[in-house]
Amino acid sequence: MRPILELLKQRAPVTWNLQPDDSVFDALKALADHNVGALMVMDEGKLVGVISERDYTRKIALAGKSSKETRVREIMSTTVVTVAPEVRTRDCLSLMSQKKIRHLPVVDGVKVFGMISIRDIMNDIIADHERTISQLEHYISS
């Protein structure tokens, strides 16, 4: 398996994020606009949290709060599990499974490279398995 940074480099070099004082409504709009399930929350270039659809569901919808009046900082997850760019995809999958998370920021010190989803990792693992099968089929038929 390859380092997670290689997987990030295949995507557009855009890191979508929010500010802690953005409204939860704006966060929901950004999640929908970018068709993602979570976004990083940045403050002065530093990762301070992650907000996900799960945060909204549990902390706004079920609590009967207003998404237009509530700030991202009030519901974001502040204990953020991150990985270094050199961590391999399979290790990321294991960590995500162990921590029961679906999104993983890729960080080196204070530098944020982006965020990877469990879907990105699964697609990469499936592609790797397909390459291996193809190589084995070619080897057998030779």
Secondary structure, DSSP 8 states (H G I E B T S, - for coil): --BHHHHHHTS-S---EE-TTSBHHHHHHHHHHHT-SEEEEEETTEEEEEEEHHHHIIIIITTT--TTTSBHHHHSB-S---B-TTSBHHHHHHHHHHHT-SEEEEEETTEEEEEEEHHHHHHHHHHHHHHHHHHHHHHHH-
